[in-house]
Amino acid sequence: MSIKIVKIDTSFLRRKIALVSKFAPVEPKKILQHQMQLLLKELTEKSINPSMAKAKIGVSKTIGMAFRPWRGGAGVIVNKRYRQIRGGDRSGKKIPTKLGVLKEFLKKQQSHIGILAAGWLGGGNPLKVKVKSQISKQKVYGSYEEIDNQKEYTITVTNQVCFARKAFNGYYPRIVQKCIDMRSRMLDAMFKQWVRSGSTKYKLPGSLK
């Protein structure tokens, strides 16, 4: 059965934000915006390999540059899942294709490194999340929404990258959950420090003041 909805537990984080907001001398909305900014920064950083060289190697291995030569080195054998490579036999489990075509395809795929991470920036990056250049140069396929009414104030960021759902069906929920857990621990440590020192200070970045 295919997964249509992926749920990430944010209840603990929401409780920590509510607790901090109750005592901090900062508007609760600003605290939520700041914590979302930090969460998205951590999430984007963990969405790609921090080394561009290693990220490119990872892409080439996935595509199949290491597969055996074909017809005396005229081309290579590529895994069937990459049918979009032109000039291949689409009926078999492996696709023979010219080496030049594969390199062209590889270069195009490597230019997309960071696009999944960029999907979390929500359109025009309204929270001014600081990200690496390989993320900031990508077109953002995502949305950002704030709901502010008498009952609640919420922020919703949606990643609309075409293969985001596929990522979530595999490894991605663990990455997201780790980022949420990290934010929760940081807020918990902040509150405990307030209790010990008797001082409730919350520093907002200039971009959110």
Secondary structure, 3 states (H helix, E strand, C coil): CCCCCCCCCCHHHHHHHHHHHHHCCCCHHHHHHHHHHHHHHHHHHCCCCCCHHHHHHHHHHHHCCCCCEECCCCEEEEEHHHCCCCCCCCCCCEEEEEHHHHHHHHHHHHCCCCHHHHHHHCCCCCCCCCCCHHHHCCCCCEEEEEEECCCCEEEEEEECCCCHHHHHCCCHHHHHHHHHHHHHHHHHHHHHHHHHHCCCCCCCCHHHC
